[in-house]
Amino acid sequence: MFGGIPIEERVLEAYIGEYASGKSEVAVNRAIELHNNGHQVTITDLDLVEPFYTLRPIKKKLLEMGIDVVAWETSETLGLGEAGSTLKPEMRWVLRRPGDIILDIGYGVEGVKALNLIENSFESGLKIYVVLNIGRPMTASVDDIVNYVNELGPVDGLVNNSHLGDDTTIDFVQEGSGIVSAAAGILNLPVIATYMDIKLKNNVTGNTDFMGKPIRFLTRYMVDAFW
């Protein structure tokens, strides 16, 4: 039990990853997926390390969908993220909230340290997933991914979100699936899913990629979320 709610009945997930991995996009789409399946959902913006693309500009849109959002308002902050961001007080106790909780964590080793500021983050059953994009130099190969993930500390799974923005092709996503799956085998971690732009849906058949991993299609919201 946690907060009076059986842990197995709640979805508690944190998404971390390198800069431009698409971790925020994955977190937002996961929150929307859960909400559309009838879940009560809170998404929290814990991107405290040089946050440029944040949940702030799309907070109103998510609230209108019926998703609770714990994030600063743009009007409450200064600068363009160069000095990082402070912890909004209610973020510390966000895991006490009822329903499912999705945490969007800042990038890299420094970003994951934000979990140390959240009450019961390591006792609540929270799953920590690493979002990976082979289009980024620090996670471009199997060895790169293994080294990167090992630096983060304990995690529960990997997510393939390999993309090239507007130039993403199905072949690139599938290449990412192979590389991420190979790294997962070395790390002894599951691949939770392959995410791809909904625009590529007509290029695939079935619900799995060529490695047999579940496909989750995403809508790109973060293109409107600059600071």
N, C-alpha and C positions, 0 to 999 in steps of 0.2 A: 504493500500500500504506500502511496505517496500523496500527501494532502487529502487523504480520505478517499482517493480514487485508485483502483487497482491499476498498476503500471501497465499490464498487458492490454488494457482497454484504451490506452492513449497512444497517440503517435507523438513522439518527442524526438525531433531531428535537428541537428546542426549541420550546416553546409559550409565547408571551408575550401580554400583553393588558392591558386596563384592569381595574380592580377590578370584580368581579362580571361579567366577560365570560364566565366559565365555562371559563377556560383550564385550570384544574386538572382539571375534569371531563373535558374533551377529552383531556388528557394521560393520565389514568387509563384512559379507555376505549380510547384508541389502544394503550396498553401491553397491555391485556387482549385486544384484537383480534389483535395480533401474536402474543401467547402462544397464543391459541386456534388460530392458523394454524401452530403448530408451531415458532415462533421462541423462542430464548433471549432474555429481555428483562430489562433493568434500568431502573427508573424512579427518578429522583433529584429530591428536593424542594429546589429552589434558590430557593424563595420566601422571600427574606431581608428583604423590605421590609414591615414591619407585617403579618406573616403571621397571619391569624385562622383561615382554613380551610386546613388543612395536611394532608399525607399521614400525619401521625403517628397519628391515631386509627384509620386504616384500614390501617396498615402490616401488622399481623398478618393481616388478611383477604387482602391482596395476596400476602403470603408464602405463605399457605396455598394460594393459587391456583397457586403456582409461579413467581411474578414476584419477582425480586430488587428490594429497595427500599433506597435509600441515603437515610436521613432520620434526624433525631433522634427519640428517644423522648420522649413528653410528660413523663415523669418526669425527663428530663435537662435540662429547660428551666424557666425562671421567667417569670412574668407572662403577659399575654394578647396578646403580639405588639406592644405599643405601642413597644417599643424595638428592634424588628426581631429578626433572628436571626443567629448567626454561622455561618461556613462549617464544616461537619463535615469533618475532614481528608480522608477518603476521597473527598469530592465533587471535590476538586481534580483527581484522577487518574481520574475515573469513565470517561472516554472510552478508557482503556486496557483496560477490561473487554471480554471477548468478547461477541458477540451484538449485539442491537439495544439502543440507548440512547434513552430518552425523558427529556427534561429539562423539569420544570415550573418556569418562571421567574417571579419576582416581577413585580408590575404596573408598567407605565409605563416611562418613561425611566430611572428609578433602578433598577428591577428588572432591566432588560436588562444593566446594568453587571456583573451577577454573572457573565456570560460571560467577562469579562476575568480572572476568577479561576480559570477552568477551563483546564487544560493543553491546548494544541492545539485550542481550540474553534473557531478560524478556519482551521485547516489540515486538519482531519479530514474535511471534507465534510459537517459538521453543517448541516442545514437549519433555518432559523429561520422559524416561522410565527406570524402575528399572529391571535389569536382575537378576533373582533369581535361585539359585541352592540348592535344599534341601540336597544335598550332603555336604554342608558346614555347620559347627556347628552354625554359627550366623543366618542362615536362614533355619534351619532344620525342624521347625514346624510352625504351623499357628501363634502361639503367637510370636515366634521368628521373623517371617516376619513382622507382624504388628508393633512390637516394632522397628525393624530395619528401616522400611519405614518411620515411624513417626519421626525418628531422622534426616532424610534426608531433610526435608522441603517439599515444594509443588512439587508434581510429577503428571504426567498425565496418567500413566498406568503401568502395570506389564507385564513382559515377563517370561514365564516358560522356563528355560534352564537347567533343572535338568539333571545332567549327572555324570558319574563316569569315565570320560576319556575313555580309551580303553575298560573298563569293563561295559560300559553303556548298559542297557537292555531296551526293550520297556516297561516292567513293571515298571522300575524305573522312566522313563519319565512320564508315566501315573500317578504314585503315586505323582510325583511332580505337575502334572496338578491339581489333586484334592486338594492338600495342598495350592498351589498358588491361586486357584480359591476361596477357603474358606477364605483365607486372604484378597483377593480382595473384597469379599462381605462385610467384616467388615470395610475395608478402603474406601468402596464406590468408587472403581477404576475399570476400565476395564482391562481384561487380553487381551493384544494385540495379542499374539500368543504363541504357544508352538514351540520351536526350537528343532530339533533333527538331529543327524548325518545322512547324506544321506545313510549311510550303513544300517540304520534301515528301509529304505523306504519299503522294501518288507514285513515288519511286520505290516503294517497298511493298512487299506482300506479307501478310501475317503480322504478328505482334512481337516478333523477336528479330534481332539483327543476325548477321551471319555466324556469330559466335554463340547464338542461342540466348542472348541476354534480352530482357524485356525492353521494348521501345516505349518511350514516353514522348509524345509530341508537345512542343512548347510554342507559345505565342510570345513574341519579343515585346516585353513591356519596358525594359530598361533603356531602350533607345530614347525614351522620353524622360529619363530619370537623372539627367546631369545635375548633380548637387541640388 
